[in-house]
Amino acid sequence: MKRCLLATCLSLSALTTAAHAVPVAQGGSMTTTFSIAGAANLPNVSATVAFTNFNFTSPTSLTFTATVTNTTPTTGNTYSSARLTSFGFDTSPVATAATDNSSVYDSATNRSITSTHVDVCLYSGPNCNGGGNGGLNLGGSTSFTETLIFTGTSVPPLDFSGFYAKFQTSVTSYEGFGTTTTPTTIPEPASLVILGAALTGLGLGRKRFSRR
């Protein structure tokens, strides 16, 4: 269980991170869900981050689209605000630089969200710990392009893991791990040719069988 940043905040229960790493594939996608339970009688704060259009632009760089949505309910809850102020994840191999064209978040590598280290951090405010009035408020959404650089190593293979997020609400702050869906992949052209040939062969075999 993780603690809120403020010493006086209420305890929370957070989803534990998945034990296995999530592979990143050319042209693939994955979605991370953060759903962090607050104290009794307070609704959960929640958000999704959809990673799409994975593109290994060189042996040492990856670009992708990140679509971030604060899914905390906009009505019927206790919060007048619930901002997703920062989120991050680990990479294997470790990313050495990160850039983006986001108007909401800045990118950094080798940072900590409170006491939890992440290899890549996207944050609003002065740093990954939050602060200020930045971030996505409940119901907000943004999409942007992110670039990761890997020094002295080649990708793929590349894995993401350890997804972590921090929310600042009108009551207090909450943070915890997220869960990630199984990534989707797009077959390479050569694979599609092989699959097509196999299906054609099955069709011809079926015709021969039916003529007997």
C-alpha positions, 0 to 999 in steps of 0.5 A: 500500500502506498501513502499519499504525499501529504502527512495528514491525508487519508489512507488509500488502497492501490492496485498492485502493478502487474508482475510481468512486463508488457512488450512493445511491438511495431505498430502495436498499442496498449492501454493502462488504467489507473483506478485508485480507491480513496477513503470510505464514502469517497469515489475512486479517482481514475484515468486511462492512458492509451499508447498507440502507433508504436514506431521504432524510428531508429535502432535507438528511438521509439515514438508513440501517441499517448491519449490521456483521459481523466475518467474520474466521474464529473458529477455525483462525487465529493471532489470539486477537482481531481487532477491527474498531475503525473504518471510514469512507467519503467522501460527495459532497456532503460530510456535515457531521454524523453520528449513530447509535444504535449501542452499539458505534460512535460517529460523526464527520465529517471525520476520519482513520483513521491517515493516510487521511481519511474524510468519515464515520467510525464508531469505537470507542475514543477516536477513529478511530485505534482504541485501547482494547478496543472494536470488533467481535471476530471473529465479532461482528455489530451493526446500527444506524441512522445519520443523515447531515446535509448543510449548505447542499446538497440530496440526492439526488444522493448518492454514497459512495466511499473505504471504509476500515477498521482492525482491531486484532489480538492480533498487530498492527493492519491497515487498508486499502480495501474494495470495494463491490457494485453497489447495488440500487434499488427502483423508484418507484411511477410506474415500476411503473405504467409497467412494468405497463402495458407488460407488459399491452400486450405481453400484449394484442398477443400475444393478437391475434397468436395469434387471426389 
